[in-house]
């Protein structure tokens, strides 16, 4: 049976619960039209804050909007905290009203390089490492590739991001990497965010959120703090579903 396309005036409002530990941890409300998916409310209960649930919700909505070729927007006019939260996750604030947040879909260039990072993550998984991969791009070319290697190297600092920064610095012949962008399949932790700042990267693009250790908003916002002498632009959720699927498959295999 063929489902007829929805008319242009179609609009459907829906309230959804965010569930954790077998109970409601929060709520969000969306309005779906033929062309857009709009988040109108996002609230996490106090007992469940700082667990990455809001970030995970944003990633899921981003994937849903992308799958249906719709724009994803947010209209939260009165809640400054929610507005700042969404800004940190890649929404651009409309200057005219300061009440409308719009997130454009990631462009093909970001997806292209993230696929290269996913290749590295798969290589790490094949070596029984947690499947996280990273590439560093400058002037339209990859200058470093790496995957997680703490187990094989007996080195707790051998995260994909650290490995990639070390290799990029050797390639460039300098300790700082201005003009470079890192693509990493999972949100960087605090250690890696610190290394990114020290390396003076211009930008970081990550895939899946890191609910336990993420330092780009899930647990803390190190890259968004104003106290550093260098600022790094970042965005998350690029090919997030693929990145998360790799992690789920890896940990499922460990449990089995």
C-alpha positions, -999 to +999 in steps of 0.1 A: +000+000+000+014+034-010+011+062+016+001+094-001+024+124+005+013+148+032-002+181+021+019+212+025-003+225+053+001+193+073+012+199+109+013+175+138+022+182+174+036+155+196+048+152+232+075+125+238+090+112+270+127+107+276+132+075+295+162+065+316+165+038+343+130+026+336+113+060+344+106+093+328+137+115+329+124+144+308+101+155+280+103+172+247+077+184+223+079+186+185+058+199+157+062+181+124+052+197+090+058+186+055+091+205+054+103+208+089+107+192+123+105+219+151+115+213+187+093+235+209+101+222+244+130+204+259+132+196+296+153+172+316+143+164+352+168+176+379+178+140+389+189+132+354+208+163+343+244+161+333+239+126+318+239+136+281+202+129+277+194+163+261+224+160+238+213+125+228+178+138+221+192+165+198+212+139+179+182+116+174+161+145+161+189+156+138+190+121+124+152+119+121+151+152+102+179+142+079+163+109+071+131+126+061+149+155+043+134+181+066+149+211+082+153+209+120+145+240+140+138+250+176+116+277+189+121+282+226+114+319+231+115+323+269+140+298+282+175+313+279+191+282+293+175+260+267+185+285+240+222+285+251+221+247+253+209+244+217+234+270+204+262+249+218+250+220+198+251+236+164+220+257+162+226+292+148+207+319+165+185+342+143+197+377+152+165+395+144+143+380+170+166+360+193+137+335+197+142+313+167+170+287+165+177+270+132+201+242+125+211+235+090+219+200+080+257+192+079+271+198+045+285+171+023+321+181+030+316+173+067+300+140+059+328+132+035+356+135+061+335+119+088+333+088+066+371+087+067+370+089+105+345+060+105+369+040+085+395+045+112+370+036+139+363+003+121+400-005+119+403+001+157+373-022+163+389-049+142+419-047+167+395-051+197+398-014+206+368+007+213+358+018+177+365+055+177+383+071+148+397+105+139+411+124+109+426+159+108+421+179+076+439+210+065+438+227+031+414+201+018+436+171+026+440+146+054+472+152+073+466+125+100+445+094+106+441+075+139+419+052+159+417+044+196+447+024+208+448+024+247+447-014+249+473-023+223+496+005+235+490+000+272+485+038+272+454+054+287+461+086+267+461+069+233+427+081+223+420+086+186+421+124+190+455+124+208+470+100+183+458+121+154+471+153+169+505+138+174+507+125+139+495+158+124+521+177+144+548+155+131+536+158+096+534+196+099+567+199+117+552+221+144+532+218+176+503+239+166+478+232+138+461+265+128+436+261+099+430+224+107+397+206+114+394+174+134+367+149+125+361+123+152+334+097+155+326+104+192+324+136+212+359+143+227+366+138+264+381+164+286+417+152+280+412+153+242+395+187+244+425+200+262+448+187+236+427+202+209+430+236+225+467+233+229+471+222+193+452+254+182+428+235+159+403+257+142+374+234+144+361+200+157+333+179+141+321+149+160+295+122+154+278+105+184+276+122+218+297+109+247+272+108+276+297+098+303+328+118+293+318+143+266+335+177+270+315+195+242+283+197+261+273+162+274+292+165+307+309+199+303+316+225+277+353+230+277+355+241+241+328+267+247+344+284+277+356+320+274+386+317+297+410+301+272+433+321+249+421+301+219+386+293+207+376+262+188+345+260+167+326+227+169+296+209+158+282+174+167+258+149+153+274+144+118+268+108+108+259+102+145+238+071+138+267+053+121+291+062+149+267+051+176+260+018+158+297+010+158+299+015+195+267-005+202+280-034+181+313-034+199+299-034+234+272-059+225+300-082+214+318-078+247+286-086+267+279-117+246 
